[in-house]
């Protein structure tokens, strides 16, 4: 799932924050990641959703939902 598909899945709601950083620092191969942070999206009692993207071949694709 790419960035546009995530935004469409949440009724075109943009994330409250977008953080770009290095993920996997404790692994042999750290990588660039982008995190979309949605606040106020109710998800079984969890008011916050973080979607982690990894750059794969020049495209940002979802690697984790937190």
C-alpha positions in Angstrom: 0.0 0.0 0.0 1.4 3.4 -0.9 1.0 6.9 0.6 -2.0 7.8 -1.6 -3.8 4.5 -0.9 -3.4 5.1 2.9 -4.9 8.6 2.6 -7.8 7.3 0.5 -8.4 4.5 3.0 -9.0 7.2 5.7 -11.5 9.2 3.7 -8.8 11.4 2.2 -7.8 12.6 5.7 -4.2 13.9 5.8 -2.1 12.9 8.8 -1.6 15.4 11.6 2.1 14.9 11.4 4.7 13.3 9.1 8.1 12.3 10.4 11.0 11.3 8.3 13.8 9.5 10.1 16.1 6.5 10.1 14.5 3.2 11.2 16.1 0.0 12.2 19.1 1.5 13.9 19.6 -1.6 15.9 19.8 -3.8 12.8 22.7 -4.4 10.5 21.0 -2.3 7.7 19.2 0.8 9.0 16.9 2.4 6.4 15.0 5.7 5.7 11.4 5.6 6.8 8.5 8.0 6.9 5.8 7.9 9.6 2.3 9.2 9.2 0.8 10.0 12.6 -3.0 10.2 12.7 -4.6 11.4 16.0 -8.2 11.2 16.7 -8.9 8.2 14.5 -10.6 5.8 16.8 -9.4 2.2 16.4 -10.7 -0.1 19.1 -10.1 2.4 21.8 -6.7 3.6 20.5 -6.9 7.3 19.6 -3.6 7.4 17.7 -2.5 5.5 14.6 1.1 5.5 13.1 1.7 4.2 9.6 5.4 3.5 8.9 6.5 3.6 5.3 9.8 2.2 3.8 11.3 3.5 0.6 11.3 0.5 -1.8 12.6 1.3 -5.3 11.8 5.0 -5.0 8.3 4.4 -3.7 7.1 4.8 -0.1 5.3 1.6 0.8 3.7 0.7 4.1 5.8 -1.6 6.3 4.0 -1.3 9.6 0.8 -0.2 11.2 1.2 0.8 14.9 
